[in-house]
Amino acid sequence: MNKSRILVLSLATCVATGALGASTGSASASTTWLCSPTLAAATNPCSTKQSTSTVLFNNTRSISSISVPSKPKVDCFYVYPTVSDEQTMVADFAVTPELKAIALFQAAPYNRICKVYAPVYRQLTIYGLARQDQATQAMADQAYGDVKSAWNDYLAHYNKGRGVILIGHSQGSFTLRRLIKAEIDPKATVRKKIVAAHLIGGNVKVAKGRDRGGDFQNIPACKKTTQTHCVIGYSAFNQTVPTDSFWGRSVSTGLDPVGGDLTTQEVLCTNPARLAGGSGNLTTIVPSAPFAPGSSIGLGIGGLGMGLPKGITSHWIQLPDLYSASCVTSNGAKVLMVTGRTAKAPLNPFPAASWGLHLADMNIAMGNLLTVAKAEAGAYK
């Protein structure tokens, strides 16, 4: 089976980890950290320097050196999406090139605001998700158990009373939803530690017409940048959402480990460019280095068709004027609808129209997420 076919199959089931049940299962005895301040800089993909080239659509360029605080006020705890190319049903604890690449793309930008902790967990791999009929309850619980164990390890040995921003995408967001629902939302003392939760591409549920009451009873949607103890969630599209799309719909299927209720719940959409509602301009930030060459997700990112400027020597590329976005209901799905502000910025839904811009969910709005995270960290008490 070629890589593009495997990618389509895997993305069609990327949230299956944890979907087989809600029991906690067993966890590893110790944490393997993908990112942690305790790691040497050379082995920590989240410690990358932050020099940034801002490129406007007319190709005007400027370079800025963004400092990384030595003692940030808060921490971040990041759980990555389906990314492993290991040729087994579930990943082991190897820190592979694709894990380093996804941490660079999605978590490293946050080190402008926080110390980033990211555990390695035994997720169902892309290979395994293409063979989901062989997935078992034990596999699902093992992945969740690893993240839960790492979270407890972090609280016991590293947190030291600091606030923490939870960050996840896709499978990572689904796993964090389960963790928050069981271990954080019901516990006031733990809940107070949560500066905010950025659960992107993970179908966070709320009661219809409300900002909570679905997955979480006590953690509401973020409505302003200075709000804390709240959640941001969205899935990005740039065209009408197909009827067969899973994203943005409150459905009760095996794909959703936390479940949903069509009659009483809906999927949360918070626009990181305008939390109060309405349209806002997105600031896209991506590394100048490509995703791990030859990896399945690298192939998928290439399929989006985002043409990036050439000749960049800084670590990051910032594109502040290509897209705007607003939360809309499209064909029954609540999504972040992205609109190109220039004809020079076309994007292709990939791997199929039903997936929209899922692979770009975080980076297309990374500048906005960082702006919100900085304000949230500043407001946290």
N, C-alpha and C positions, 0 to 999 in steps of 0.2 A: 504494500500500500504506500503511495507516495506521500510526501510530507504535507502537501496542500490538502489532500483528502483526510489525513489524520487530523489536521488542524480543524477542518470543518466539523468532523465528528466530535472532537474533543470540546470545541467551543459550544456545541449544541448540548453538551451535558456538563459544562465546567463547574456547575454548582452541586454536582452529585455528592461531593464529599460531605458527610453529615446527613445526607438525605434519607438514609436508611433508618434513622431513629434518633432519639434524644437522650439516650443513656450516656453517661460520661465515659465509660470504658476505662482502660488502663492508660497510663502515660509513662514516658521515659523517666528514668531516675534523675537525669540532669539535662540541662539545656545546651543545645548547640546553637550559638548565636551567629546569625548571618551578619548582623550589624550590632555593635555594642561599643560604648566608649572604652571598654576594657580591652578591645582588640587593637593590635598595632595598625597604624594608618594604612599600611600596605595591604593588609588583609581585610579592611573594612570598607566595603563599597559605598557606605553612607558618609564617609569622611571626606569625600571629594571636595576640592576647592570650588569656590562659587563665582569665579570671574565670568561675566556674562556679556555677550554681544546682543544689543537690542537692534533688531533689523525691522525697519518699516516696509510697507508693501512697495514703496518706490525705491527700495534698496538703500535708503539712507541708513548708515550704521554708526553705532557708538559702543564703546566698551566701558564697563564699570567693574570695579573690584568690590565685591560684596563681602563684608566681613562675616566670619563665623564666630559667635560669642563663645568664649572659653567657659563661662559659667551661666548658661541659659537658665531662665526661671523655671522652665518646665521640661518634661521628658515627652518622647513620643514612643508608642508601641505599635509596630507595623506588622501586618500579616499579608503576605503577598498572594496574588491570584494563581490560577492554574498556569504553570510555566515549565514544570520539569519534563525534560526529554529523556529521562531514564527509561530504558526498554523493559520495565517491569510494571506490574499493576500499581504498586505504590512506591513512592520515592523513599530512599534511605536518608541519612543525615549528611550526605555529601554536599559540600558547598560548590555547586557546579557553575559553569559560566553563565547559564541562563538565570540562575538565582541571583548572581552578582549583578547581572544586567537589569533585572526587574527592580532590584533594590536601588540601583543607580537612577533609573528612570522615575520611580514613584516615591521613594523614601528619602534619597539623598538631598533633594531640595529643602526638605524640612529641617536640615541641620542648621539653617539660618535662624531657626527659632528654638530648637530643642535638641537634647541628646536623644539619638535614635536607637532604640532597641528593636531588633527584628529576629524572632526565633526561626530556625529551620524546623519544618514539621513534615511528617510523612503523609503528604497529600497523595490522592490518586493522581497519577501522572497523565500526560497527554496520551501515552500508550494505553494506560489503564482505562481512561475515560472513553476511548474508542472501542473498548470491550466491556461496557458497563454491565452487561449481563453476567459478568464474572465477579462484579463487586459484591462485597459482603458487609454485614453489619459490623464485624470486627474491624474492617478497613476504615469504615466511616468513623467509628468511635476512636480509633487509634489516632487519626488526624486531629480530631477535636481535642482528644486527651493531651496530645503534644502541646497544643496552643494553651490549653488550660494550665498545664504543668509549668510552661514557660511564664505565663502571667503570674502564677503564684510565686515562682522563683524571683521574678522581677520585683514583686511587692515585698517579698521577704528580705532580699539582699541588695536591691539597688534603688528602690523608690525613695526611701528616707523622708517620707512625708511630702514629696513634691507632687505637683499637679501633673497629669499625663493626658496627652492627646492620643486617642485611638485612631489608627489609620488602616483602612483595608480596601481592597478592590476585588470584585467578583468573588471567587471562592474565599478569599480573605475576608471580605465583608460578610459573607454568609456565616463564616466561622465566628467572627466577632459578634454578629447578631446573636448567635446561640450563647456565646460567652456572656454577653451583656445581660441577656434575658435571665440567665441562671445565676450569675455570680456578681453582677454589679447593680442592675436596676432595683432589685429587691432589698439591697443592703445600703442603708443611708451612709454609713461611714466610708464604704468603698466608693459609693456614688459621688461623694464630695471630692474625691481625688480626680474625677474625670473633668478636665478642662472642656473637652468636646470630643465627639466621635465623628470622624469623616469616613463614612461607610459608602463608598462610591461603587456604582454598578452592582448593588446587592439587594434591590427590592425591599428596602425598609418599609414595614407596614405601620400605618396609623389608622385610627378609627376614622370613618368617613366624615369629612368636614372638620376634623380636629388635628392638633399637632402632636398627639400621642394617643395611647390607648390601643395600639395594635401590638407590635413586638414589645414595646416598653410602656409601662404604666406611669413612670416617674420622669423619664428623660424625654423632653419635648423636642420639636424641630427648632433649629436656630432661626430666629427672625431678624436679628441685628448682630453686627460684628462684635459688640461688647457683651453679648450674652454668653454665659458659660453653662456647663452641665447640659449640653444640648447636642443634637445630631444633625449632620448634613448628609443628604443622600440624593442621588440622581442617576439616571442613565441617559447618555447623549445620543441623539439622532439628528440627522439633517434632512430628512424627508419623511413623508407620512409613514407612521409605524404600521407594518403589515399585520394582518389579523392573526398570523401564526407566531407573532413575536411574544416571547415570554416576558421581556423586560417592560417594566412600568405597569404590570397588571398584578392584582392581588388574586392569585390562583392557589388552589390546593393541589399540588402535584408532587411527584417524587423529586422534582428538581429543586424544591424549596425546603430546606431542612427545618425551618421554623414554622412553615405553613401559612395559610391565609384563608380569608373568608370573603368571598365575593359579595356577600350581602351586607356586611358590616365594616369591611376594611378597604383601604385603598393604598396605593404605593406613594410614599413620600417623594416629592420633588422640591428641593431647595436650590435656588440658583445662586451659586457662589459669587456671581458678579452683582447680584442684588438680592440679598436675603429677604428683604421685606416684600419682594414680589415685583413683577414687571421685567422689562428687558434691561440687559447690561452688557457691556463690552468685555469679551474674554481676553485674558493675557495668557498666551500659550508659552510654555517653557519646556524645552527638551534638551537632553545632552547633545553636545556636538559629536560625541562618539556614537557610532551605530550600535544597535542592540546586538547581542552575541551573534556573530556571523554563523550562518548555517542552522540556527535554532528555529523551531517551529513558530514561536512568537515573533522572532525577527522577520520571518517570512510574512506573517500576518500583518505586522506593522508596515512592511513595505507595500502590502496590498491596499492600504488606506490611501496611498497616492499623495501624501502630504509632501510637496516639494520644498525642501529646506535649502536655505542659501548656502552657497559654496564658499570656501576659503576662510572659514571661521577658525580662529586660533584660540579662542576662549573655551572654558569648560562647558558653557551653557549658551543656548540660543533662546532669546526672548522675542516673541512675535506679538506685539500689543494691539495690532489694528486689523487683524484678518477676520475675526469672527465676533458675533454677538450671540446672545442666547436668552431664552425665557422658558419658564415652565409652562407647558401646555398639555391639554388632553388631545391626543391624536389617535383617532380610531379606537377610542376606549382605553388607551394607555396614557399614564401620566409620565412625561419625559421632559428632559431638557432639550429643547429644539434649538439647534445651532444653525445660524445663518451666516453665510460668507459675506463679508463687507467689501470684497473685491473679487473680480473674476479670476484673479491669480491664485485663489486659495480653494480649489475644488477638493472635495474629499469623497472617497468611495466607501459606502458601507461594506464591511468585510467581517467574516467570510461570506455573508449573505445579507440581503436587505433586512431580514428579521433581527440581525445583530447590530444594526446601526453602526455607531462609532464606538462600540464597546471597547475596542483595543486602545482608543484614544481618550477614554473617559476622564482620566486624571490629568494627563499632560496638556490636553487642550484648554484646561482651566487652571493649570497649576499656579499661575501667578495670582489668581483670585483666591485659591485655597490658601496660599501662603499669606496673603494680606489678611484674610479672616483669621488664620491661625495666630498671626502676630498680635492682632487685636484681642483675640480670646485669651492668649497667654498674658497680655498686659492687664486684662480685666480680672484675671483669676485671683482669688483670695483664699 
